[in-house]
Amino acid sequence: MLEFKNILYPINLNSKNITTVVKVLELARILNCTVHILYVNDEGAGYRYPADKEDAVALKVQEVAPAELLGGLNVTYAVSKGKLEQEIQEYCKKNNIDLIVTGHKIRNKLYSMLFDSSDVNIIDSISVPVLVIPKK
């Protein structure tokens, strides 16, 4: 049976809908593992936004996750800057990540042919199992 100790959830703080984080926290509770919530800022953005701090990531998560769900969970908040896939890959190596959980917004075929999506890039470039949760 697969055993997971460390789950990574790359979060997009610019997204209006981050409710997937609640499902990730519920999964971490069921599996009794540590959840790492990582925000990767664009490499050209500079450090001028409050989101460049771990506290901002924690506050964003606390906005959508019930306190009783967060209580007792081992949650690590992290911030990085650079290309998303590379930063996630490095974070996975440093922190022994066993599973990546990401959301996926269903797009039409034309959009999918013309544009990359971050979740597909993660799946294609990182050799850690990925659980994809569709967003409606």
C-alpha positions as CSV (number, residue, x, y, z in Angstrom):
1,M,0.0,0.0,0.0
2,L,1.2,3.5,-0.8
3,E,2.1,5.5,2.3
4,F,2.4,9.3,2.1
5,K,4.2,11.4,4.7
6,N,4.5,14.8,2.9
7,I,1.9,16.3,0.6
8,L,2.6,19.4,-1.5
9,Y,-0.1,21.8,-2.6
10,P,1.1,24.5,-4.9
11,I,-1.2,27.4,-4.3
12,N,-2.0,30.3,-6.5
13,L,-2.7,33.3,-4.3
14,N,-4.0,35.3,-7.3
15,S,-6.8,32.9,-7.8
16,K,-10.3,33.8,-6.6
17,N,-11.2,30.2,-5.9
18,I,-8.7,28.3,-3.7
19,T,-11.3,26.0,-2.1
20,T,-9.2,23.0,-3.3
21,V,-7.0,23.6,-0.3
22,V,-9.8,22.4,2.0
23,K,-9.8,19.0,0.2
24,V,-6.0,18.8,0.5
25,L,-6.2,19.5,4.2
26,E,-8.9,16.9,4.6
27,L,-6.8,14.4,2.7
28,A,-3.8,15.2,4.9
29,R,-5.9,14.6,8.0
30,I,-7.1,11.2,6.7
31,L,-3.6,10.1,5.7
32,N,-2.1,11.6,8.9
33,C,0.7,13.4,7.1
34,T,2.3,16.8,6.8
35,V,0.9,19.2,4.1
36,H,3.2,21.7,2.5
37,I,1.5,24.7,0.9
38,L,3.9,26.4,-1.5
39,Y,3.3,29.7,-3.3
40,V,5.7,30.3,-6.3
41,N,5.9,33.9,-7.3
42,D,6.8,34.8,-10.9
43,E,10.6,35.2,-11.3
44,G,10.1,38.7,-12.8
45,A,7.6,40.0,-10.3
46,G,10.1,41.2,-7.6
47,Y,9.4,41.2,-3.9
48,R,6.9,44.0,-3.6
49,Y,3.8,42.1,-2.8
50,P,2.7,41.0,0.7
51,A,2.2,37.5,-0.9
52,D,6.0,37.1,-0.8
53,K,5.9,36.1,2.8
54,E,4.8,32.8,4.4
55,D,2.4,34.6,6.6
56,A,0.4,35.8,3.6
57,V,0.0,32.2,2.4
58,A,-1.1,31.1,5.9
59,L,-3.7,34.0,6.0
60,K,-5.1,33.1,2.6
61,V,-5.5,29.4,3.7
62,Q,-7.1,30.5,6.9
63,E,-9.7,32.5,4.9
64,V,-11.1,29.4,3.3
65,A,-10.2,26.5,5.7
66,P,-12.2,26.0,8.9
67,A,-10.1,26.4,12.0
68,E,-11.1,23.0,13.3
69,L,-9.7,21.5,10.1
70,L,-6.4,23.2,10.5
71,G,-6.2,22.4,14.2
72,G,-3.9,19.5,14.9
73,L,-2.6,19.3,11.3
74,N,1.1,19.8,10.6
75,V,1.1,22.5,7.9
76,T,4.2,24.1,6.5
77,Y,3.8,27.3,4.5
78,A,6.5,28.2,2.0
79,V,7.2,30.9,-0.6
80,S,9.5,30.6,-3.6
81,K,10.4,32.7,-6.6
82,G,11.1,31.4,-10.1
83,K,9.7,29.1,-12.7
84,L,6.8,27.0,-11.2
85,E,7.9,23.6,-12.3
86,Q,11.5,24.1,-11.3
87,E,10.7,25.5,-7.9
88,I,8.2,22.6,-7.2
89,Q,10.8,20.1,-8.2
90,E,13.4,21.6,-5.9
91,Y,11.0,21.8,-3.1
92,C,10.0,18.2,-3.5
93,K,13.6,17.0,-3.3
94,K,14.4,19.2,-0.2
95,N,11.3,18.1,1.7
96,N,10.8,14.5,0.7
97,I,7.4,15.2,-0.9
98,D,5.5,11.9,-1.6
99,L,2.5,13.4,-3.4
100,I,1.6,16.6,-5.1
101,V,-2.1,17.7,-5.1
102,T,-3.2,20.3,-7.6
103,G,-6.4,21.7,-8.9
104,H,-7.3,21.6,-12.6
105,K,-9.7,24.0,-14.3
106,I,-11.4,22.2,-17.2
107,R,-10.9,24.2,-20.4
108,N,-12.3,23.7,-23.9
109,K,-10.2,21.9,-26.5
110,L,-9.2,25.1,-28.4
111,Y,-7.8,26.7,-25.2
112,S,-6.0,23.5,-24.3
113,M,-4.3,23.4,-27.7
114,L,-3.2,27.0,-27.6
115,F,-2.1,27.5,-24.0
116,D,-0.2,25.5,-21.4
117,S,-1.6,25.0,-18.0
118,S,0.4,24.8,-14.8
119,D,-1.1,21.6,-13.6
120,V,-0.2,19.8,-16.9
121,N,3.3,21.3,-16.7
122,I,3.7,19.9,-13.2
123,I,2.5,16.4,-14.3
124,D,4.9,16.4,-17.3
125,S,8.0,17.6,-15.5
126,I,8.0,16.2,-12.0
127,S,8.5,12.6,-11.1
128,V,6.4,12.6,-8.0
129,P,2.8,11.2,-8.0
130,V,0.2,13.9,-8.7
131,L,-3.4,13.9,-7.6
132,V,-5.5,16.2,-9.7
133,I,-8.7,17.6,-8.4
134,P,-11.0,19.1,-11.1
135,K,-12.4,22.6,-10.5
136,K,-15.8,23.4,-11.9
